[in-house]
Amino acid sequence: MLWPYFDDWLVDLVNAKRAAAAPRRGDGEADEDLARRVADRLGGDVRTCYERIDVRAHRGVVILDGTVSSADARKLAGTYAWSVRGTFDVCNALVVEDPDR
């Protein structure tokens, strides 16, 4: 009998967890729920709740669009999007406002 390598069962475990957390492909409700949870997370922090951020999701990819007042707010929004369960990628298209305008 062959013994599995440590890495084999660990890879299987990680893949099983990812599959369980993955939204079903083509499931618009799962994407809407993901976008809502990311928006709730952004709205729960005073550093991001007043920024103009549009949150969308498509097949587990969170898309952040809009303008923010600082590079720190942009980075924080991306970090929060990554922290929400079900996020597989983040497209951070947020633009930092020019303070001189």
Secondary structure, DSSP 4 states (H G I P E B T S, - for coil): -PPPPHHHHHHHHHHHHHHHHSPPTT-HHHHHHHHHHHHHHHHTSTTTTTSEEEEEEETTEEEEEEEES-HHHHHHHHHHHHHSTT--EEEEEEEEPPTT-
